[in-house]
Amino acid sequence: MDVPELLEAASLLVPEEIATENDITVNDVWEYLTGDEWEVALGLLEELGDVRPLPLSFWESLATAAEQLRLEKSAAWCHWRCYETRYGIIRADLTLRPAGEARRRTPFSGAGVLRPMWNIGNRTPTGEPALDIARLWVEFTPFLAPGGQASVRLAPLDPSQWQHLQPDRVITMHEDRSVAGTAVVLKVHRPAATATT
C-alpha cells in the first residue's frame, strides 16, 4: 500500500466520536488526506491514537506510512505503540543521577534507543537481585541529560518478568552495577484482549 492508502486504512479504525483535547477528530484527518497533506494527517492520527486504545493494525499502518515518508522519529513512535498494544504500557517518572555520581556523563536520545537494566524486585535463584532489560522512551523531550527528570515509557525485553509491577513502585535503572536513576511507576496497563486485531 502507498502512504494515502495506509493513512486511510488507519483512519477507518478511529471511532468518529473520539476527539483530542484540541477537538481534533477523524474528520480533520480526512480534510488533510484529501489535500495530500500526509505528514499532517499522520501526526493527527498519532494524536487520536493517544485518546483511546486502538487496534494493532492502526499502529502498523501508521508505522509503515511514516517509514515511507522517511519520518524516522514518527516511525519509531508508531513501532513503540505497536509493542505497547501487544504487551501493555508501563509509564514512570525517572530521575537520573547527576553526572558526577553515575557512569553517564552525556545526554541520551529519548526515542527508545537506550536499553538499560532495571531492578524491579526480581531475584536470581541464589537470592541476588536480578536485573531486567527494558527499552526507554522519554516523553515530551528528545534527550535526557544526567541529573534530569522526565516521564518515561518502558518496553521490557521479557514482559512476563514485569507482570508484578504496580503504580507507586520504586524501581532503579542501571547502565552498569551502579544505580543510574530511580523511577516511580505511574501506570501499568495490561494489553486488551482485543488489541491485537
C-alpha positions in Angstrom: 0.0 0.0 0.0 1.1 3.6 -0.6 1.0 6.3 2.0 -2.5 7.6 1.3 -4.0 4.1 1.4 -2.2 3.3 4.7 -3.4 6.5 6.3 -6.9 6.0 5.0 -6.9 2.4 6.4 -5.7 3.7 9.8 -8.3 6.5 9.9 -11.1 4.0 9.3 -10.2 2.3 12.6 -10.7 5.6 14.6 -14.2 5.9 16.0 -15.9 9.1 14.8 -16.9 10.2 18.3 -13.4 10.4 19.7 -11.5 13.8 19.8 -8.3 15.1 21.2 -8.0 17.8 23.8 -7.9 20.3 21.0 -11.1 18.8 19.5 -9.3 17.1 16.6 -11.4 14.3 15.1 -11.0 11.8 12.3 -12.9 14.3 10.1 -10.0 16.7 10.4 -7.7 13.9 9.2 -9.8 13.3 6.2 -9.5 17.0 5.2 -5.7 16.7 5.2 -5.8 13.4 3.3 -7.9 14.9 0.5 -5.4 17.8 0.4 -2.5 15.4 0.1 -1.0 16.7 3.4 0.0 13.2 4.5 2.5 14.2 7.2 -0.1 16.4 9.0 -2.7 13.6 8.7 -0.2 11.1 10.2 0.5 13.5 13.1 -3.2 13.9 13.8 -3.8 10.1 13.7 -0.9 9.7 16.2 -2.7 12.1 18.5 -6.0 10.4 18.1 -4.3 7.1 18.9 -3.5 8.5 22.4 -7.1 9.2 23.2 -8.3 5.6 23.3 -6.6 2.3 22.7 -6.8 1.4 19.0 -6.0 -2.0 17.3 -2.5 -3.1 16.4 -3.3 -2.7 12.7 -3.8 1.1 13.3 -0.3 1.5 14.6 1.2 -0.9 12.0 -0.4 1.2 9.2 1.0 4.4 10.7 4.5 2.9 11.2 4.6 1.8 7.5 3.3 5.2 6.3 5.9 7.0 8.5 8.7 4.8 7.1 7.6 5.5 3.5 7.5 9.3 4.3 11.0 8.9 5.9 9.9 10.3 9.2 12.2 8.3 11.5 11.0 9.5 14.9 7.4 9.1 13.9 8.1 5.6 12.6 9.9 4.7 15.8 7.0 6.1 17.9 4.4 4.0 15.9 6.5 0.9 16.3 6.7 1.6 20.0 3.0 1.9 20.2 2.7 -1.5 18.3 4.8 -3.0 21.1 2.6 -1.4 23.8 -0.6 -2.7 22.0 0.8 -6.2 22.2 2.4 -6.2 25.6 1.0 -3.3 27.6 2.1 0.1 28.8 4.5 0.9 31.7 4.9 4.6 32.5 7.1 6.0 35.2 8.7 9.2 36.5 12.5 8.8 36.1 15.2 10.9 37.8 18.7 10.3 36.6 21.7 10.7 39.0 24.0 13.7 38.3 27.0 13.2 36.0 29.4 13.1 38.9 27.5 10.3 40.7 26.9 7.8 37.9 28.6 6.4 34.8 26.6 8.5 32.3 28.2 11.9 31.5 26.2 12.8 28.4 22.5 13.1 27.4 20.9 10.1 25.6 18.2 10.0 23.0 14.7 9.7 24.3 13.4 7.9 21.3 13.6 4.3 22.5 17.2 3.7 21.7 18.6 3.1 25.3 18.2 -0.4 26.7 19.2 -0.1 30.4 18.8 -2.8 33.1 16.2 -2.3 35.8 15.9 -3.6 39.3 12.2 -4.3 39.6 12.4 -6.6 42.6 13.1 -9.9 40.8 15.7 -12.3 42.3 18.1 -14.9 41.0 17.8 -18.5 42.2 20.6 -17.6 44.8 18.6 -14.7 46.1 20.6 -11.9 44.4 18.8 -9.0 42.7 18.1 -9.9 39.1 18.3 -7.0 36.6 15.7 -7.0 33.7 16.2 -5.1 30.5 13.7 -2.6 29.1 14.0 0.0 26.3 13.3 3.5 27.4 11.2 6.2 25.7 11.4 9.7 27.2 8.1 11.6 26.8 7.9 15.2 25.7 11.7 15.7 25.2 14.2 14.4 22.6 17.1 13.9 25.1 17.5 13.3 28.8 20.7 14.5 30.5 22.4 13.3 33.7 20.5 14.8 36.7 17.4 15.2 34.5 13.9 14.1 35.3 11.1 13.1 32.9 8.1 10.8 32.4 9.2 7.7 30.5 7.7 4.6 29.0 9.3 1.2 29.3 9.3 -1.7 26.8 10.6 -4.8 28.6 12.7 -7.4 26.7 10.7 -10.1 28.6 7.3 -8.6 29.6 6.4 -11.7 31.7 9.1 -10.6 34.2 7.3 -7.3 34.8 3.8 -8.6 35.5 4.1 -7.8 39.2 4.7 -4.1 38.8 2.1 -1.7 40.3 1.8 2.1 40.4 3.9 3.8 43.1 6.5 1.1 43.0 10.1 2.4 43.0 12.5 0.8 40.6 16.1 1.6 39.8 17.8 2.0 36.4 21.3 0.6 35.8 23.8 1.0 33.0 26.4 -0.9 35.0 26.4 -2.2 38.6 25.8 1.3 40.0 22.4 3.0 40.1 22.0 5.3 37.1 18.5 6.6 38.1 15.4 6.0 40.2 11.8 5.7 38.8 8.4 5.7 40.4 5.9 3.7 38.4 2.9 5.8 37.3 0.9 3.4 35.3 0.8 -0.3 34.4 -1.8 -1.1 31.7 -2.1 -4.7 30.6 -2.8 -5.3 26.9 -6.5 -5.6 26.0 -7.6 -9.0 24.7 -8.9 -7.3 21.5 -5.9 -5.0 21.0 -4.2 -7.4 18.6 -6.9 -7.4 15.9 
